[in-house]
Amino acid sequence: MAKTSSSTATATTPASYEDALGELDRLVGAMEAGQLPLDRLLESYKRGAELLSFCRARLEAVEQQVKVLEDGQLKPLAFAPGPAKSVGAP
């Protein structure tokens, strides 16, 4: 009953954060459309959880790299010049 091609495809690790995010976006769109059979919906949910975990791990790894680059202190990034203050800044 189970499709081996879809189950092996769901076991692959994304090549990058962007790939994982794109796949996750497609899965969410398909799930929100409400046209998936129950078995496929469950597979999609499980795959989405795997992708979410992968994305979180990648973001945490990048955060750690930034902390190292900033001498152990994570500093807010300035995206645009101007008088705007960072959250929590006096």
N, C-alpha and C positions, 0 to 999 in steps of 0.2 A: 504494500500500500504506500509506503513512504517513497518519495522520489529521491534517489541517490544523488542525482545531479544537483538538486537544490540544497541537499544537506551538506554535500562537499563544498559547494560554493559558499555556504554560510560559515564554514570553518576557516576560511582564509583570513589572514591578517591584512588590514589595509596597508597600502604602500606609504601613505602619509596621513597627516591630520586632515588635510583638505579632502582627500579621497574618502576618508571615514565620514566626514561631515556631509559630503555630497550623497553618499549612500544612505546615511541616516535620514537626510532630508527626503530622499525618494521613498524610503520605507514609510516614513510618517505620512507622506502624501497619499500613498496607496492605502494605508490603514485608515486614514481619515475619510477616504472616498467611500468606505464601507462596502466594497465590492469583493473583498477577499473571502474565500471559504474559511471556515473555522481553523482547520489545520494549518493553512497558509498564514493566517493571522497570528497564530501562536508562534510559528517559525519566525515571522517578521518581528514579533515582539522580542523573542530571544536574541535575534541578531541585533536588534536595536540596542538591547541592554549591553551586548558585547561591544558594539561600536561606541556607545556612551562611555563605557569603562576605558576603552582605548583612548578616546579623546581626552578624558579627564587625566589619564596617566601622562599623555603627551604634554598637556598644559602644565601639570605639576613639574614635569622635567624641565620645561622651559623656564618656569618660575624659579626653580633652583639655580639654573644657569644665570639668570638675571641677578639673583641674590649674590652669587659668587662674583659677578662682574661689578657689582656695586658694593664691594667690601662687606658682604653679609647683610646689607640693609636694602630691602626692596623699596625703591623710591618711585613715586608716581611719574609716569611719562608725560611730558608736555606735548600735547598734540598741536596746539595753536598758540601763538603769542597773544597775550592780552592780560587784562587785570583779573581774570578768573582765578580763584584759589582752589586748591585741592580739597577734597572732603576731609574734614578733620584738621585742616590747617588753621592756625590762629589768625 
